[in-house]
């Protein structure tokens, strides 16, 4: 069946010579260019002290270069290729292996109280980034294969969440609640798109929320972080410091911002301005107008991706495009919510903006898959 779909897909492309979706490609380019600009503003001061003001920008450009190659490859591979059992199982096995390795003391890189990275050939790699993509690939294939059982909670929906649940537990051990939670939220969104009953999703959502609250409450530092976002200025010397500095940065930017590179919070006041809190640099340098533009770009990315999902004539392609789009835009939404104080502080980077060569490469590879699906527009 899969081989037959691939043959039909290839014949269709040869006959129609359909190009990829220009809207999604344009939005991606705007996000990447904006990300490089903001990353330079966020890092040039600290990088200059190391002898090269463009140090982080050069690293990011290397990641974008690799991501461009991967995106060109994935945009040309028929999306049905990712449904093959050997591909799905290989991806799951590799992700599980890397997630286990990263939590082993002495193997995973320990930094700032977390063990989330592996050092491979001198480059830091975060296995959870790969796990997010593999989870979507698995769910798209599994949901399409077992679509007749989606009306049953115990025998239909629950088995589909076993693999994302295992990823959730392993990533939680790092600890990285935000990334673990984003995998489960993306999984639920894919089930919603697939037509799962609302009462089943509501029940799973309530159970997940209760478990998340218990997990956050049992450890003092997680409890303080959970409560600090309500009034971060009252805990400036502790858990509220990072969010307070972020709000100061955004507030000082006003309507139009201080100008590119003119913000002050990057001068050792705001922790992680190049990664988790880079959106605060957007607010300080470009103000409310700049923040609005960035948010609109992610909304445009979500719209273009979901339009591709709706127009795909195959159920698997629709689920895959919707899942990858949801994964990217959900991460952006959660990051922005944290930076502006709507959610408790978590360590989730902003897609295409935060420093991280491997992360941006994998994101571009995922976008390449969505672009290939766009070739099947009806």
HELIX and SHEET records of a PDB file:
HELIX    1   1 UNK A    2  UNK A   16  1                                  15    
HELIX    2   2 UNK A   22  UNK A   49  1                                  28    
HELIX    3   3 UNK A   55  UNK A   74  1                                  20    
HELIX    4   4 UNK A   79  UNK A   83  5                                   5    
HELIX    5   5 UNK A   85  UNK A  102  1                                  18    
HELIX    6   6 UNK A  127  UNK A  145  1                                  19    
HELIX    7   7 UNK A  147  UNK A  149  5                                   3    
HELIX    8   8 UNK A  153  UNK A  157  3                                   5    
HELIX    9   9 UNK A  158  UNK A  172  1                                  15    
HELIX   10  10 UNK A  177  UNK A  194  1                                  18    
HELIX   11  11 UNK A  198  UNK A  218  1                                  21    
HELIX   12  12 UNK A  220  UNK A  228  1                                   9    
HELIX   13  13 UNK A  232  UNK A  235  5                                   4    
HELIX   14  14 UNK A  241  UNK A  253  1                                  13    
HELIX   15  15 UNK A  278  UNK A  311  1                                  34    
HELIX   16  16 UNK A  315  UNK A  339  1                                  25    
HELIX   17  17 UNK A  357  UNK A  374  1                                  18    
SHEET    1   A 3 UNK A 109  UNK A 111  0                                        
SHEET    2   A 3 UNK A 114  UNK A 120 -1                                        
SHEET    3   A 3 UNK A 123  UNK A 125 -1                                        
END                                                                             
